[in-house]
Amino acid sequence: MADLPGYMRACLHTGKLAFLAILVSGGIVLQILACALYNNWWPMLSVIMYVLLPMPLLFFAGSDSSSLLSESDSGWVNATKFLTGASAVGSIAIPAILKHAGVIGWGALAMELSSFFVFVLAIMCYIRMGEDDDYRIL
Protein backbone atom coordinates (compact mmCIF):
# COMPACT_ATOMS: atom_id res chain seq x y z
CA MET A 1 0.00 0.00 0.00
CA ALA A 2 2.97 2.29 0.52
CA ASP A 3 3.76 2.43 -3.19
CA LEU A 4 0.29 3.72 -4.16
CA PRO A 5 -0.18 7.43 -4.84
CA GLY A 6 -1.82 9.52 -2.15
CA TYR A 7 -5.07 10.03 -4.01
CA MET A 8 -5.45 6.27 -4.47
CA ARG A 9 -4.90 5.60 -0.76
CA ALA A 10 -7.45 8.28 0.15
CA CYS A 11 -9.96 6.67 -2.21
CA LEU A 12 -9.41 3.24 -0.62
CA HIS A 13 -9.82 4.66 2.90
CA THR A 14 -13.04 6.37 1.84
CA GLY A 15 -14.27 3.03 0.50
CA LYS A 16 -13.53 1.38 3.84
CA LEU A 17 -15.55 4.02 5.66
CA ALA A 18 -18.39 3.64 3.18
CA PHE A 19 -18.33 -0.13 3.71
CA LEU A 20 -18.60 0.39 7.48
CA ALA A 21 -21.50 2.77 6.99
CA ILE A 22 -23.28 0.25 4.77
CA LEU A 23 -22.77 -2.52 7.34
CA VAL A 24 -24.15 -0.46 10.21
CA SER A 25 -27.08 0.73 8.08
CA GLY A 26 -27.81 -2.85 7.08
CA GLY A 27 -27.82 -3.93 10.72
CA ILE A 28 -30.24 -1.16 11.63
CA VAL A 29 -32.51 -2.04 8.71
CA LEU A 30 -32.56 -5.71 9.74
CA GLN A 31 -33.37 -4.70 13.30
CA ILE A 32 -36.31 -2.54 12.20
CA LEU A 33 -37.53 -5.12 9.66
CA ALA A 34 -37.57 -7.80 12.36
CA CYS A 35 -40.12 -5.65 14.15
CA ALA A 36 -42.07 -4.09 11.29
CA LEU A 37 -42.60 -7.18 9.12
CA TYR A 38 -44.10 -9.19 11.95
CA ASN A 39 -45.99 -6.26 13.54
CA ASN A 40 -44.33 -6.97 16.87
CA TRP A 41 -41.96 -4.47 18.45
CA TRP A 42 -40.63 -6.70 21.24
CA PRO A 43 -37.40 -7.45 19.34
CA MET A 44 -36.40 -3.81 19.89
CA LEU A 45 -35.32 -4.89 23.39
CA SER A 46 -32.06 -5.95 21.76
CA VAL A 47 -31.31 -2.29 21.07
CA ILE A 48 -30.78 -1.81 24.81
CA MET A 49 -27.93 -4.29 24.69
CA TYR A 50 -26.50 -2.68 21.55
CA VAL A 51 -26.36 0.62 23.44
CA LEU A 52 -24.86 -0.96 26.56
CA LEU A 53 -22.30 -3.03 24.64
CA PRO A 54 -19.67 -0.32 24.02
CA MET A 55 -20.11 1.41 27.40
CA PRO A 56 -17.55 -0.67 29.37
CA LEU A 57 -15.05 -0.17 26.55
CA LEU A 58 -15.60 3.58 26.58
CA PHE A 59 -15.45 3.96 30.36
CA PHE A 60 -12.76 1.48 31.39
CA ALA A 61 -10.53 0.73 28.41
CA GLY A 62 -10.11 4.25 27.09
CA SER A 63 -7.91 4.51 24.02
CA ASP A 64 -5.86 1.40 24.80
CA SER A 65 -7.84 -1.13 22.80
CA SER A 66 -4.82 -3.40 22.36
CA SER A 67 -5.07 -4.47 26.01
CA LEU A 68 -8.45 -6.03 25.30
CA LEU A 69 -6.96 -8.57 22.91
CA SER A 70 -4.20 -9.73 25.27
CA GLU A 71 -3.99 -11.05 28.79
CA SER A 72 -3.89 -8.38 31.45
CA ASP A 73 -3.40 -8.20 35.19
CA SER A 74 -5.46 -5.02 35.43
CA GLY A 75 -8.75 -5.41 37.22
CA TRP A 76 -10.36 -2.69 35.11
CA VAL A 77 -9.46 -4.38 31.85
CA ASN A 78 -10.78 -7.71 33.14
CA ALA A 79 -14.02 -6.02 34.27
CA THR A 80 -14.31 -4.45 30.83
CA LYS A 81 -13.91 -7.80 29.14
CA PHE A 82 -16.52 -9.38 31.42
CA LEU A 83 -19.12 -6.63 31.00
CA THR A 84 -18.62 -6.49 27.23
CA GLY A 85 -18.98 -10.27 27.00
CA ALA A 86 -22.12 -10.21 29.14
CA SER A 87 -23.63 -7.54 26.89
CA ALA A 88 -22.75 -9.53 23.77
CA VAL A 89 -24.37 -12.66 25.20
CA GLY A 90 -27.41 -10.59 26.14
CA SER A 91 -27.69 -9.40 22.55
CA ILE A 92 -28.15 -13.00 21.47
CA ALA A 93 -30.09 -14.14 24.53
CA ILE A 94 -32.88 -11.55 24.38
CA PRO A 95 -34.24 -12.66 20.98
CA ALA A 96 -33.79 -16.33 21.94
CA ILE A 97 -35.76 -15.83 25.16
CA LEU A 98 -38.47 -13.94 23.30
CA LYS A 99 -38.75 -16.80 20.79
CA HIS A 100 -38.83 -19.39 23.57
CA ALA A 101 -41.62 -17.47 25.30
CA GLY A 102 -43.60 -17.40 22.05
CA VAL A 103 -43.51 -13.60 21.79
CA ILE A 104 -41.72 -13.49 18.42
CA GLY A 105 -41.59 -15.90 15.48
CA TRP A 106 -38.76 -17.66 13.69
CA GLY A 107 -38.46 -14.96 11.05
CA ALA A 108 -38.03 -12.19 13.60
CA LEU A 109 -35.47 -14.30 15.46
CA ALA A 110 -33.49 -14.90 12.28
CA MET A 111 -33.49 -11.20 11.42
CA GLU A 112 -32.47 -10.25 14.96
CA LEU A 113 -29.54 -12.67 14.95
CA SER A 114 -28.46 -11.64 11.47
CA SER A 115 -28.58 -8.00 12.59
CA PHE A 116 -26.33 -8.89 15.53
CA PHE A 117 -23.81 -10.64 13.29
CA VAL A 118 -23.78 -7.71 10.84
CA PHE A 119 -23.02 -5.38 13.76
CA VAL A 120 -20.25 -7.71 14.97
CA LEU A 121 -18.75 -7.75 11.48
CA ALA A 122 -18.83 -3.94 11.40
CA ILE A 123 -17.09 -3.76 14.78
CA MET A 124 -14.40 -6.20 13.68
CA CYS A 125 -13.80 -4.20 10.49
CA TYR A 126 -13.60 -0.99 12.52
CA ILE A 127 -11.03 -2.51 14.88
CA ARG A 128 -9.02 -3.76 11.90
CA MET A 129 -9.09 -0.30 10.35
CA GLY A 130 -7.86 1.22 13.61
CA GLU A 131 -4.90 -1.18 13.72
CA ASP A 132 -3.86 -0.44 10.12
CA ASP A 133 -0.85 1.88 10.12
CA ASP A 134 -1.57 3.14 6.61
CA TYR A 135 -4.95 4.46 7.71
CA ARG A 136 -3.60 6.84 10.34
CA ILE A 137 -2.84 10.33 9.18
CA LEU A 138 -0.25 11.90 11.45
Disulfide bonds with the S-S distance in Angstrom:
none
